[in-house]
Amino acid sequence: QQPVQSPQAVILREGEDAVINCSSSKALYSVHWYRQKHGEAPVFLMILLKGGEQKGHEKISASFNEKKQQSSLYLTASQLSYSGTYFCGTVTTAGTSYGKLTFGQGTILTVHP
Amino acid sequence: ETGVTQSPTHLIKTRGQQVTLRCSSQSGHNTVSWYQQALGQGPQFIFQYYREEENGRGNFPPRFSGLQFPNYSSELNVNALELDDSALYLCASSLAGPSNTQYFGPGTRLTVL
């Protein structure tokens, strides 16, 4: 079962903030966030692990609520370069023998000048 | 440090044919995962290779097979191509384990006519 992302799309002006949510029906071991621009590979943004550890880019912030199996990605003071499709990928506790990522359907973020 | 590379960039095949896609992992990484991304969708996990063995598989039929070589590079083979196999095929390299970041290559765009 893939995680559910919300919203499906968001449009911002430069400098505005946005939050993208990712929710799973299964117990999660980790949540991985990626941004993908049209025709390009997904680019790693952040990984959040059960227990509170986070690894990622300094300018990106995110949270992981282990009780609710939810994660949120916070984009502040958006720039034109933030435009793209954001995916969350989840690793369930059942799959911790290896890193199978199950991706959400994506959130399309568009930043206008 | 060399990033993840894939070849070819684009490929056009006809239904029933067979195709081989290639992936070179990032320097120092020992695990390769393959994903299929249909237009407008998130990547779907095909399988993962670690130490030249398949280390997990998604919901894909046996006509999807792979190999990993001693230098950790990998191949994805698809037999008896179907129209629905048209997609972007992404490989991601990482260190083994569910808490490690997967870095994606640029992908191979496969079109089946």
Interface residues (C-beta under 8 A of the other chain):
Chain A: Q2 Y29 S30 H32 Y34 E40 A41 P42 V43 F44 I47 L49 E53 K55 F87 G89 V91 G95 T96 S97 Y98 G99 K100 L101 T102 F103 G104 Q105 G106
Chain B: V4 T31 S33 Y35 G40 Q41 G42 P43 Q44 F45 Q48 Y50 N55 G56 G58 L90 A92 S94 A96 G97 P98 S99 N100 T101 Q102 Y103 F104 G105 P106 G107
